[in-house]
Structures are given as structure tokens and as C-alpha cells.
Amino acid sequence: MKPWPARLESGTDPVVTLRPLVVPDAEAWRSARQRNAAWLVRWDATVPPGSDARTSSFRALVRRLRRQARHGTTYPFAVEVDGHFAGQVTVNNIVRGSAQFASVGYWLDRDFAGRGVMPRAVAMVIDHCFTAARLHRIEIAIRPENSNSLRVVEKLGLAEIGYAPRYLHIDGVWRDHRLYAITVEECPEGMLARLGSPS
């Protein structure tokens, strides 16, 4: 399987599907973001003062992510649950050469929370990164207050490797993050198998 574009699917109850984020997702994406605005705003990346302005439309966002995917630096996955748009998992900052490294970020529509969707989606992405993309290491950075995201890495058994003060600009301020990581050697059976999810 090639690393991108890719379609990944797991399970039966619910069926979790990961596929490239596309322009026709605009209405579902906007609707999910609007319904979940109060829930997500505390964790959303923001543009620091003096930086370039953020992409102004969903179409422009998808174009930018597609361009980065063509260059092999980003894999932007839409998350579907039983065929319904439910969120996003993005593999960012893919570094080749001697590093073979990437970071993963994610968000989920609150309507789908509590069903094990995001741990399974992140496990699927990590497995894809270690196999098809042949990466060696995946990192996830999480704000210490974000208990929902912390539960995801705990369920996956990712080791905490450090603490990064003022790591990312989130909700208008430079925020501290806890750092989690896993290498391919630490999970030879795959993340889905570790999670105990059906493939």
C-alpha cells in the first residue's frame, strides 16, 4: 500500500474509516466545527501575532493540505464513523532522512465521543505510518489540561517522553504540552492489535 492517498477501515461496531480530507467535506466539517466550537476552542491551534494569516476557507485549507500531502509532509485524514463525518486525524511535520519521524494531531465531534473512535483512528494512522509510510517514530503533543486527548494516548499505551513549555500557540497563547511517542520497535504487533481492536 502506498502512503498517500490512503483509505483505512477498522471494525464493525462502529465502522471507523479514514480517508483523505476533500473539498466535498466542507459542509459536514463546518457543521461539526460549529456544533463543537465551545468544546474544541481550548485545544485549537491559533496563529501567533505577527505570523502569516491562517487559511481563510475550507477549500483553501484542503488545497494547502493536498499540496503538503503531494510533497509527503502531511497526511490529512477525515474520520468517518459508520459513514458519517466525525473528525480529523492529521499526520504533520513528516521528516525523512535519518529521522523518519512525524507528529499526529486529532479532533473529534463530541457526538461520537466515548465510543473508542479516536483511540482506534489514531492506532490505524500509526500502523499506516509504520508500515506503508515506513516511518520510525510518531509523537503526539497534548496540553496537560486536555483529559480527553490524554485518555487516547493512555489507551494506546504511548510513553510520556517529556514536557515542552510554551510548545504551541493554542487558543491565543503559547501553551505547555506533554509529549508522547512511540517507535516501530516498541509495537511490532501493531497499534490496533495492542488496542485490541478488530482490524
N, C-alpha and C positions, 0 to 999 in steps of 0.2 A: 504494500500500500504506500502511495506517495504521501508526504506530509501535508500537502495542501494543494487544492481544496480537499476536504475530507468530510465524510459523514460517518458518525459513530452512533451506535444504538445499544442500549442495555436494558434488560429486564422486561417484565410483563405487567407488573402492577406496582407503580405505573411504568409505562414505557418512557425512558429518557432518551431523547435523540439530540445529538449535537451536530450542527451543520453550519456552513458559512453564513454569517450575517449578510443579508441582502436588502436592497432598496425596498422591495415589497413588504418588508417587516416594519416599515415606518409607522403605520397606524397602530399595530399591536405594541411596538416598542414605546411609542409616545404614550399610549394609554396606560401601559404598565408603569412607566416612569411617573406619570401624573398621579395615578392612584396611590403610588408608594412614595411620593415625594417626601412626606414627613418622616418616613421610615428610613429612607436612603440618604437624605441630605447630610446627615452627620458623617457619612462614610465616603461621600463623593469627592473625587479629586477636583481641585479648583486651580485656576491659573494665578500664579503669584503676580503681584503688582509689577509692572514693567516688562512682563513677558508677552509673547505674541498672543493675540486673542484666540480663544477656543473656536473650533469649527461651529458655524452658525446654524447649520441644518443637518437633519439626519442623513440626507442624500450626500452631503459633503463629508460627513463622518464616515459613511460606508465607503466612499471613494478613497478617502485617506487610508482607511484600514485595508482596503483591497490593494492599494499601491504598496503598502508596507508588507502585505502578505506575498505579493509578487516578488518582492525583494528578500523574502524569507526572514523578516524581522518580527513579524506579528502573525498570530493565527486567531482571528476573531470569530468565535463560535456563538451562534444563537442556541439557547437551550429550549427544547420543546418537551412538554410533559403530556403524554397521550395526544400528541398532535397540536397542542396549544402552546403558543409562545409564552415562556415563563421567565426568561432572564438571559444572562450572557456570561460566558467564561472567555477570557482573553489571555492568550499566551503573549507576553510582551518581552521586549528587550532581548530577543534571541541573539545570542553571541556564538559564533562558530570558532574556528581556530582551535587554540589549546584549551578554551573554556568549555564549549558545548553546553551552554547554560541558558536558562530563561526564567522569567518570573511569571506568575499566574495571578490574575485578579478576577473577581466574580461578583455578580449581584443577582438576586432572585426576587421575583414578585412574591409579596407576602402571602398571597392566596395559595401558593404552592409550598410554603414553609412547613417544616415539621413532618415531612414525608420521606426524608432521606434523599431528596433530589440533588441538593448541591454536593454533599459528600460523594455521591455516585458520579455526578457530572465531572467533578474535579479529578476523581480517580480515573475516569475514562480519558480525560485530557492528559494526565500524567503518563498513563500507559501509552497513549499515542505518541507523546513526546519522546519516551524512552525507546519505542520500537520504530515506528515509521519515520520520525524525525531524527532518531539516533542522537538525542541529547543525553547528557550525562548527569545534569543536576537541575532541579527545579526548586525555586524559592517562592515563598508566599509571605508578604508583609502585612501585618494586621495591627490596627490600633488596639491598645490594651483594653479599651472600654467595649470593643465590639464582640460581645459574648457569642453572637450567632456565628460569626466567622471563626472565632476560636474553637467552637464546637466542631466545625468542619475539619480543621487540622487535627483536633484531638481524635475524632472518629477515624481519621486516616492514619493516625499514628506517626505524624511527622514530628521530627525532633525540633525543639526550640534551640536555635543556634546563636541567638544574640538579641541585643536591644539597640535600636537605632534612634537616637534623639533627633527630633526635627527632620524626619526622614522624607516625608511627602507633604505637599501642600493640600490639605483636606479641609473642606468647609471653611475656607478663608484664612487658615492659619497653618504654619509649619507644625506638623504633628509627629509625636514619637510613635514608633512602631515596634512590635515584637516580630522577630524574624524566624521563620520556619523553613526547613529544607529537607530534601531527600535526594539521594543519588541512586542510580540504577542498580548499583551493587547491594544497596540496602533493601531492595524489593525485587528479588529475582522472580518471584511468583506473580508479580504484577499487583497494582493497587486495587483493582476490582476484587481480585482473589483475597487480598488482605482484608478488604472491607467486608467480604462475604456476600458480595452482590452477584446476581446472575449475569453472565457475560452476554 
